[in-house]
Amino acid sequence: MKIGNLDIGNKLFLAPMAEVSDSPFRKIAKEHGAGLTFTQMINALGAIRSDFDTLRHLSFNRSEKPIGVQILGKDPGILGEAVKEISKSKPDLIDLNCGCPVEKVVCHNMGAALLDDPKRIGTIIHRMVDSSSGVPISIKVRLGKDKSRINIIDIAKSAESNGASLIFIHTRTRVDKYDSDPDWSWLRKVKESIKIPVVGNGSLFSPKDIKKMIDETGCDSAMIARGALGNPFIFDRFNHLMEKGVDPGEPGAETVRNVLLKHIKLLVAEYGELLSFDKSKKQSIWYFRTFAGINQFLDKVFTSSNIDGLVLIIEEHTKNILSGVYNHHSAEEINKKFKKKVLFWLADEYVENLG
């Protein structure tokens, strides 16, 4: 699939996720076959004002390319100025967030609140394209405000006619948030209505599900969010499925341990031991959530007091899995909670410089 001059083939996108898709997370995803990753979402005003936290979230190494930046805002002028600043960093894609359903965002008429006004979305996209110095502009949306007001085709047409190069569609409405099943049927309807690439998103947790969505809807690719948490292997597995026709399957405990420990090392290098500790605990739970013994692992992780202690817990837990110490019933329940955004999820806390 081509985005401007960039061709990522059949590879998947890693979604921007607040307090998650930092540099260590992106590096691990890229090493495991992600086609394009995103920085954490940034606020347009923060980019203009050179806010410290915004600049920190925006920074990336050239080795991380191809990479995208997702921006949050509502005013065409402010978003245009923000895109001017962001384009100086030479990302491969700049995305407008029109899909975030969090009340802190929607109450300021940003994110999914913009879905009510396709014409305004078009005006914003036009201004962003004019300001981007050739960096492709995309848009991430939901289907509409609720099931009685699905207007995704109008939004898609408005985005395309105003210069968007790509559209990401989370196949739920704003009101649904993450509670209902995604409705893939709209991906085909949008694909038949516009010429720019259409990328599906929403509750994609396995290569089989991703391929099924693409085959059934004709969409060009998929964006993976929660499906990549503790699971960078999903990218390799999907790539292998597309190239060889076979999914190599879930990785074993030793592989998971090795990648997790590498992830933790990257976190420590990025943030230092103190600031990386809570992030490392969160990642540890995500990496091991599908294995037996997760409840015992949770208890030990939450009572750990430093990185070295956490590493010892990870090593011990891996040995216990391999030796069959645990039964298997607990992992299923924990994984259900994870998919419902119950387990150790902090992203909704992150909205800064609103206005």
N, C-alpha and C positions, 0 to 999 in steps of 0.2 A: 504494500500500500504506500502511495506517495503522498507526502505533505510538502507542498512547494517543491524544492529540489531534493528533499530527504525521502529515501525509500527504505521503510523498515520491513518490507516483505510481509510475511504472515505473523510476525511477532506481536505480542500483546503490549498494552500500555499499563504502567503502574500508576494508579490514581493518586492525586494529591490528598494527603490525609493529615489533618491537624495533629501536631505533637507526635507524629509517627514517621512521615516520609522525609526524615532528615538525611544527611549525607551518608551515614553508615547504612541505613535502611536501603537507600537508593543503590549504593555500591554492591550490596549483597544481591539485590534484585537483578542488577545488570549482569553480574557475574553468572547468574543462573538463567540468563536468556531473555530478560525483559527488553522489548524493542525501544521503548522510550519511557523515561521516568519523569515525575513531576516533583518540584519543590513543594514545601508546604504552602497552602493558600496564603496570600499576602493581601493587605488592604491597600487600596489605591492611594488614600491619603497618607498612609505610612510611607509609601514609595516616594511621594512628592516631597514629604518633609524629611526624608532620610532618617526615619525613626530607626533606632538601634536594632530593636527586635525584628523589624521588617527587613532590614538589610541583612541581618543574620540568617533569616529564613530564605532570603533571595540568593545568597551566595552559593556558588557551586564551582567545582573544579572542572577544567576542560576535559579531564579524563572521564567525567560523568556523562558527557554528551553522547547521544542526543538527549536533550532534557527540555522540559516545558515548565512554564511558570503560570500558575493560576492566580487570577486577580479578582478581588471582591470590591464592588462599588455600585453606584447607581447614577452618578452624574456624568454625562458624556464628556464634558470638558475636563473634569478631574481624571477620568479614566484615560482620556487621550494623553494628558500630561504624564500620567503614571506610566503608560506604555512607552512614551518617549524615553523615560529614565530606564525602564526595564530593558528595552531593546539595546541599550549600550552594553549590557552584559552578554549580548549575543546568544540568547536561548534559541532553541529550534522551534519553539511554539509558545504563544501567549494565549491563555484560555480565560474566557469570561465565565465566572461562576453565576449561573442562574438556576442552581439546583439545590443549594443548601437549605434544608427545611427548619434549621434550628431557630427557635423563637428570637434569640438575641440578634440574629441576622435579619430575619423576616420583619421584625418590628421596625427596623430602620429602612424598610423598602429595598433591601438588597437580597442577593441570593434568589431563592425560589419565589420571592415576592414579585420579581420582574416578569414572571411567567404570565401575569395578567395582562401585559401590554407588549405584544409582539412588535408593534411599531416602534416603541421606545427601545426595545432590544436591537432592532435594526439600526436605529440612530446611533446607539452606543457602538455597535460593531463597526459601522462606517467610520466613526471617529477614531476607533482603535486601529483600523486598517490604515488610515491616512497617517497615523502617528508612529507606525511600527518599523519604519525603515526597511520594509520588505520581510520582516519576521512574520510568518503565517499566524493568523488569528483564528482561534477555535472558540467553541461555546459548549458548556456543559449544562444540560437542562434536565428537567423531569417532564412528564407527559402533560402536565397542567396543574391547576390548583387542586381539583378533586375529580372524581370520576364523571361528574356531570358537566365539568368544564375542561375537557381535554382539548387542548389547542396546539398540540405539538407540531402538526403539519404547518399551521400558520407561522409558528415560531421558526421552524426550519427554513421555510421559504424566505422569511424576512432576513434571517441570518445569511443565507446564501446570496440573496440579491444585493446585500450590502457588503459582500466581500469575504465572508467567513470561508476558511479553507477546509473546515472539518467540524462535525457536530458529534458530541458525546451525549448519549441519551440514557439516563437512569430510568428504567421502565416501570416506575411507580409515579404516583402523583405527589404533590407537596403534602397533602393531608395524610397520605399513607405512611410517610416517613419510611420506616423499615419493617412495618408490621404485616403487610399483605404480600401475597406472591407477586413477583414481577409479571408484567404483561408484555411478552415479547412481540405480540401481533403488530404493535405499533411500529416496530423497527422496520418491518417489511413495507408498511404503508408510507413511512417517511422515505425509505430507500427508493420507492417507486415515484416519489414526488420531487426529489432533488437530485442533483448530479454530484455534489461534493460527497466525500466519504462519510459514512455513518458508522459510529462505533457504539456497541451496546454495553450496558453496565447495570449491575444490580444483582446481588446474591449469586455470584459465580464462584463456586468453591471447588470445582474439579475440571480437568481438561475435557472430560466427556460432556459436561454441561455446556462448556464454552463452545465446543465444536457443534453441539446440537443447536445452540442458539444461532450460530453463524449459518449452519446448513438450512435451518428452518426459515430464517428471515432474510438471508441474502446480505446481511450487514457485513461491513468490510473487516471488522476486527472487534476486539473486546477490551474494555478497561477493567482492571482487577483492583479492588479495594480490600475489603475484609478478607477475601480469599487469599491474599498474599501475606497476611499477618502470621508470623511464625512459619510461613510456608512459601519461601522463595522458590521452592521446588516446582511450584505450579507452572512456572514459565518454562523450565527445562522439559517438564513432562508434556506440556502442550506442544512445544516445538518438535519434540520427538514424535508425538502423535501425528502431527501434520506432515512430517518428513518421512516417517517410517510406517505410519498406519497403526502404531501400537503405543499405548500408554505404558511406560515402564513401572508405574505404580507408586504407592507411597514409599518414601524412604524409610530405612530402618533406624532404630534408636541411635546407633553409633554415628550414622551420617548426620542425623538431626543434632546430636551433641556437638559434633565437630563444627558445623556451620554456626550453631548458636554461640559457641565459644569464640569463633572468629568475629561474629557480630558484636559480642561484648567487648572484645579488644578494640574494635573500631569505635565503639561508644566511649570507652575510656580515653582513647586517643583524641576524640573530638571534644569531650566535655570534662575530662578529669574524673578521678575515681568517685568523688563525692556526688557530683551532679549526674553522673552516669548510672549510679546505683539503682535508683527507682526505675529508670528506663530499662535497665538490664533485667530487673525482676519481672517487669511487664512482658518483655520479649521472651523470657524463659518460660513463662506460663503459656504464652501463645505457641511457642515451638513444640511444647510437649502436651498440648491440650488433648490430642487424640489418642494418647497412649494410656494404657492401664496405669493405675497408681496416681492419677492426677490429683485426687483429693489429698493424699499424703504429701505429694510434692508441693501443693499450694500451701499447706500448713508450714512446711519447712522453709519455703521461699519467703513467706511473710514474716517469719521470725529471724531470718538471716540479718546480719548487721554490717556486712561489708562485701566487697567484690570477691575477695579470696574465699570467704565462707560460702558465697553463692556458687562459686565454681566447684567447690567440694561437694555441695548438695547436688549439683548437676551430674557430676561424675558418679556419685553414689546412686542416684536415681537411675542413671543409664544402666549401671551394673544390675540393679534390681529388676529392671525391665527385661534385660537379656537372660537373667537367671530364672524368670517366671515367678517372682515373689508375689506379684499383684494379680488380682482377678481383673476382669475386663468390663464390668458393668458400669463403673463410675465415669469412664471416659465419654460414653455416649451422652450422658446427662450434661456434663460440662460443655461438650461441643454444641449441644442444643442452646445452652445459655449464651455461648459465644456468638452463635449465628443470630440471636435475638438482641445483640448488643448489650448483654447483661454483664459479661465477664470482663472486669478490669478495663473498662473503656473510659478514656479521659478526653476524647476529642471534642465533645460538645462544650468543654470549658473554654475553648480557644477562640475568642473573637476580640480583636484589638483595634483601637483607633477608629471606632465607629463614628459615622457622621455623614 
